[in-house]
Amino acid sequence: MDNQAVLYNDQANTLRTINTRTREKDGIQKSSTRVFSITSGKGGVGKTSVVANLAVLLARMHRRVLILDADLGLANIDVVFGLAPHHNLNHFFAGHLDLESILVDGPEGIKILPAGSGVQRFTRLDPHQKLRLLDALDSMNNEFDVVLIDTEAGISENVTYFVTASQEILVVTTPEPTAITDAYALMKLLSTQYHEKQFGLLVNFINNEEEALDVFRKLTMVANRYLDISIDYLGSIPSDKLMIDSIRKQKVIVELFPGARSSAAFESLARTIIQEPQHMEPKGSIQFFWKRLMNLNSK
């Protein structure tokens, strides 16, 4: 076993022994930073819009939110918010800037770590770059209650890295058969190769709730037969022409059209995530903010 693998195993073993403690601050119950990877097997399912709208709503609920754009070759979270950052994660991975220097302010006090676009060099991170990002996030002066990682679609090595380093996984799909198939393929890979057992499911672009529940039933039926995983249904987002208008205007729909059906659905999703019990048991893989978990445990 090489030194890199030894380091990964040592950190994973440390995580397994940690029992995090909650704390009170400003009347809101706090615990370790919650890190969600929002991912999908197929592109075009509205994953980035989910991240952006969810971030705004969580910030309104007094959570300190960080978005990490992990689509390192085709980034667009900055476009959704109408931002034009001068620096991005490419500058960090190239060793030119630290993470603090590329942080961008978004609406409602959200912080964003933007990625680059059209640069292939960092679309496959090496082990050293992965550890640098892990350490840099842990060393940031800012503290966050929630980190939302917007992964690229598919099953690339970058996707599996960011997903396995997150505490919680939210898979976005649509009722389209190819999107359902790809969502299952992603969960199958993460289960069989990376031992992930817990997934949240969000069904986007639905015509009615029964359509979303049908997607959930199909995925659950196949998963129960062939995989040892648990899929939690977190809700659905209806198809909404106003969403197209908000994207064109580079504003999230919960800001531009707060009375829209999809805005209400995003609010329901945000409340569900806040109310869901946090997955306190560290996974058997390296995780973001593991040092903070250790610090909380020592208080």
ZIDAVEN-V627183 format. One record per residue. N is the residue number from 1. PHI is phi in degrees with one decimal (* if undefined). PSI is psi in whole degrees, 0 to 359 (* if undefined). D_CENTER is the distance of its C-alpha to the mean C-alpha in whole Angstrom. Layout:
# ZIDAVEN-V627183
N/PHI/PSI/D_CENTER ; N/PHI/PSI/D_CENTER
This chain:
# ZIDAVEN-V627183
1/*/131/31 ; 2/-79.1/172/30 ; 3/-61.4/323/29 ; 4/-62.4/315/25 ; 5/-65.5/322/25 ; 6/-61.0/316/27 ; 7/-61.9/316/25 ; 8/-59.6/315/21 ; 9/-66.6/320/24 ; 10/-60.8/316/25 ; 11/-67.2/321/21 ; 12/-64.2/318/20 ; 13/-64.4/322/24 ; 14/-61.3/317/23 ; 15/-61.7/323/20 ; 16/-65.2/340/22 ; 17/-95.5/358/24 ; 18/-89.0/132/23 ; 19/-115.7/104/23 ; 20/-73.4/151/21 ; 21/-114.5/146/23 ; 22/-89.5/159/22 ; 23/-140.8/162/24 ; 24/-108.2/136/25 ; 25/-154.1/127/25 ; 26/55.2/32/26 ; 27/77.4/4/26 ; 28/-113.8/132/22 ; 29/-70.1/129/21 ; 30/-114.9/156/19 ; 31/-150.3/201/18 ; 32/-63.7/156/16 ; 33/-58.5/130/13 ; 34/-89.7/125/10 ; 35/-115.4/115/7 ; 36/-108.0/132/4 ; 37/-99.6/125/2 ; 38/-102.5/115/4 ; 39/-138.0/171/7 ; 40/-158.9/153/10 ; 41/-78.5/331/14 ; 42/-122.3/145/15 ; 43/-77.1/164/15 ; 44/79.0/17/16 ; 45/-97.8/6/15 ; 46/85.3/22/13 ; 47/-60.2/315/10 ; 48/-66.8/324/10 ; 49/-64.0/323/12 ; 50/-61.4/313/10 ; 51/-60.1/312/7 ; 52/-65.4/313/11 ; 53/-68.7/321/13 ; 54/-64.0/320/10 ; 55/-61.0/315/10 ; 56/-61.6/316/14 ; 57/-68.7/320/15 ; 58/-64.7/324/13 ; 59/-64.5/322/15 ; 60/-66.6/338/18 ; 61/-90.4/19/18 ; 62/70.3/26/19 ; 63/-97.3/141/15 ; 64/-87.1/115/15 ; 65/-113.5/136/11 ; 66/-120.4/131/10 ; 67/-104.5/128/8 ; 68/-111.3/114/8 ; 69/-81.4/106/9 ; 70/-100.6/12/9 ; 71/-88.6/84/11 ; 72/-74.0/351/14 ; 73/-110.5/334/17 ; 74/-134.8/60/16 ; 75/-69.9/147/14 ; 76/-153.0/9/15 ; 77/-63.9/327/12 ; 78/-67.5/326/16 ; 79/-66.7/320/18 ; 80/-58.7/323/16 ; 81/-92.0/0/17 ; 82/70.1/33/20 ; 83/-103.4/157/20 ; 84/-134.1/74/22 ; 85/-65.9/144/21 ; 86/-82.0/336/23 ; 87/-132.2/161/21 ; 88/-150.7/185/18 ; 89/-62.4/337/16 ; 90/-58.7/322/19 ; 91/-67.8/328/22 ; 92/-69.3/310/20 ; 93/-66.5/334/20 ; 94/-80.3/353/23 ; 95/84.9/13/24 ; 96/-87.8/329/25 ; 97/-141.4/156/23 ; 98/-89.6/173/21 ; 99/-64.3/322/18 ; 100/-57.2/325/20 ; 101/-74.0/341/22 ; 102/-107.7/1/19 ; 103/-60.3/136/17 ; 104/-120.3/141/18 ; 105/-83.2/128/18 ; 106/-109.0/186/17 ; 107/-66.2/155/18 ; 108/60.4/24/19 ; 109/81.7/7/18 ; 110/-64.6/143/14 ; 111/-106.7/143/14 ; 112/-130.0/134/13 ; 113/-104.3/97/13 ; 114/-76.5/151/14 ; 115/-103.1/171/14 ; 116/-88.6/173/18 ; 117/-138.6/138/19 ; 118/79.0/14/22 ; 119/-118.7/119/22 ; 120/-84.2/344/22 ; 121/-57.6/323/22 ; 122/-108.1/19/19 ; 123/-75.9/354/17 ; 124/-139.7/99/18 ; 125/-74.4/141/18 ; 126/-88.4/168/20 ; 127/-55.5/322/20 ; 128/-64.4/317/22 ; 129/-65.0/323/19 ; 130/-64.2/317/16 ; 131/-68.8/324/18 ; 132/-60.2/317/19 ; 133/-65.5/317/15 ; 134/-57.9/311/15 ; 135/-67.0/321/18 ; 136/-65.7/319/18 ; 137/-63.8/318/15 ; 138/-65.5/332/17 ; 139/-91.4/355/20 ; 140/-64.8/141/19 ; 141/-68.2/327/21 ; 142/-67.4/143/18 ; 143/-112.3/139/17 ; 144/-125.8/144/14 ; 145/-82.8/324/13 ; 146/-136.4/133/9 ; 147/-117.1/125/7 ; 148/-108.0/119/4 ; 149/-103.4/116/3 ; 150/-91.2/97/5 ; 151/-79.5/166/7 ; 152/-73.7/166/10 ; 153/-79.9/155/12 ; 154/103.7/201/14 ; 155/-130.0/36/15 ; 156/-68.8/169/15 ; 157/-63.0/324/16 ; 158/-62.8/319/13 ; 159/-61.2/310/11 ; 160/-65.1/328/12 ; 161/-64.8/307/12 ; 162/-65.6/324/8 ; 163/-69.2/314/8 ; 164/-71.9/338/11 ; 165/-84.6/353/10 ; 166/-89.4/157/7 ; 167/-77.9/322/9 ; 168/-134.0/143/8 ; 169/-116.9/125/7 ; 170/-116.0/113/7 ; 171/-94.7/126/9 ; 172/-103.2/132/11 ; 173/-141.0/180/14 ; 174/-130.2/172/18 ; 175/-71.1/354/21 ; 176/-63.0/132/22 ; 177/-54.7/320/23 ; 178/-68.1/326/22 ; 179/-68.0/321/18 ; 180/-64.8/315/19 ; 181/-60.7/316/21 ; 182/-69.9/327/18 ; 183/-63.5/317/15 ; 184/-64.8/319/18 ; 185/-61.0/321/18 ; 186/-64.7/312/15 ; 187/-64.8/324/15 ; 188/-62.8/314/18 ; 189/-60.8/313/18 ; 190/-65.1/329/15 ; 191/-77.2/310/17 ; 192/-78.5/326/21 ; 193/-98.9/333/20 ; 194/-124.1/5/17 ; 195/62.3/29/18 ; 196/-77.8/136/15 ; 197/-121.7/346/16 ; 198/-124.1/127/14 ; 199/-135.3/141/12 ; 200/-98.9/148/11 ; 201/-125.2/130/12 ; 202/-123.4/129/12 ; 203/-105.2/119/15 ; 204/-102.8/160/16 ; 205/58.3/48/19 ; 206/-94.1/159/21 ; 207/-92.4/330/25 ; 208/-158.1/165/25 ; 209/-66.0/327/24 ; 210/-61.8/326/26 ; 211/-63.6/319/24 ; 212/-67.0/317/21 ; 213/-64.6/328/22 ; 214/-65.3/320/24 ; 215/-61.3/314/21 ; 216/-60.8/317/20 ; 217/-63.9/318/23 ; 218/-62.2/313/24 ; 219/-65.4/320/20 ; 220/-65.9/319/21 ; 221/-61.9/314/25 ; 222/-69.9/320/24 ; 223/-64.1/320/22 ; 224/-64.5/330/25 ; 225/-80.9/323/27 ; 226/-117.6/344/26 ; 227/-129.1/154/23 ; 228/-100.6/71/22 ; 229/-135.6/165/19 ; 230/-120.5/131/18 ; 231/-114.3/119/16 ; 232/-98.3/127/16 ; 233/-81.4/116/16 ; 234/-100.2/352/14 ; 235/131.9/193/16 ; 236/-146.7/161/17 ; 237/-126.0/125/17 ; 238/-74.7/155/21 ; 239/-63.1/137/22 ; 240/-150.6/118/23 ; 241/-62.1/333/25 ; 242/-66.5/336/24 ; 243/-63.2/320/21 ; 244/-63.4/319/22 ; 245/-62.7/318/24 ; 246/-67.3/322/22 ; 247/-64.6/317/20 ; 248/-63.1/326/23 ; 249/-88.9/2/24 ; 250/55.5/44/21 ; 251/-132.3/146/20 ; 252/-73.7/148/17 ; 253/-66.7/330/19 ; 254/-69.2/340/19 ; 255/-88.3/314/21 ; 256/-78.8/321/23 ; 257/-132.6/72/24 ; 258/-63.7/340/23 ; 259/-91.2/2/26 ; 260/-69.7/155/24 ; 261/-59.6/319/23 ; 262/-68.9/327/20 ; 263/-63.3/319/19 ; 264/-63.4/322/21 ; 265/-67.7/321/18 ; 266/-65.5/322/15 ; 267/-62.9/320/17 ; 268/-63.0/319/18 ; 269/-62.8/316/14 ; 270/-62.0/318/13 ; 271/-65.1/321/16 ; 272/-61.2/316/15 ; 273/-65.2/319/12 ; 274/-64.8/321/14 ; 275/-82.8/339/17 ; 276/-63.7/138/16 ; 277/-62.8/139/17 ; 278/-71.3/141/14 ; 279/-77.4/95/14 ; 280/-81.4/337/17 ; 281/-74.9/118/18 ; 282/-60.7/143/17 ; 283/-78.5/167/16 ; 284/-83.4/31/19 ; 285/-137.8/168/17 ; 286/-64.1/142/16 ; 287/-132.0/149/13 ; 288/-66.0/145/12 ; 289/64.4/28/14 ; 290/-67.1/330/16 ; 291/-65.7/323/19 ; 292/-67.0/325/18 ; 293/-58.8/318/19 ; 294/-65.3/318/22 ; 295/-65.6/319/23 ; 296/-62.8/322/22 ; 297/-67.4/334/24 ; 298/-86.7/352/27 ; 299/-81.6/*/28
